Amino acid sequence: MMPVVLIGLVTLSACSKSGVGCGTSIDCTGITYSGIIKPLVATKCAISGCHTSYGTYSGLKNIADNGNLYSQVVSSENMPQGNINMSCEERAQIECWINAGAPNN
């Protein structure tokens, strides 16, 4: 009985890794910087008093490459702060873009 329980726990934890922490899994094929990521960042991150340098591709690419974007937005869900909400689907879109190498497309 014990091995079955452990296998079940391993399976459940593996399933939660298919998307972001809230369990959202999306089709990543249509996620582009210009069509999805740039408008999302413009309304959620690169606003007055926040991360205005993320309004450019190079500014956002830098934090995508060093892992901070994934860490703060996808993994820990610490960002955005304040009264700005980001849905699980939006976090999954950012994850898709990062996993694709954060292309300028």
Stockholm file with secondary structure:
# STOCKHOLM 1.0

chainA/1-105         MMPVVLIGLVTLSACSKSGVGCGTSIDCTGITYSGIIKPLVATKCAISGCHTSYGTYSGLKNIADNGNLYSQVVSSENMPQGNINMSCEERAQIECWINAGAPNN
#=GR chainA/1-105 SS CHHHHHHHHHHHHHHGGGSSTTCCCCCGGGCCIIIIIHHHHHHHTSSTTSCGGGGSHHHHHHHHHTTHHIIIIIISCCCSCTTCCCCHHHHHHHHHHHHTTCCCC
#=GC SS_cons         CHHHHHHHHHHHHHHGGGSSTTCCCCCGGGCCIIIIIHHHHHHHTSSTTSCGGGGSHHHHHHHHHTTHHIIIIIISCCCSCTTCCCCHHHHHHHHHHHHTTCCCC
//
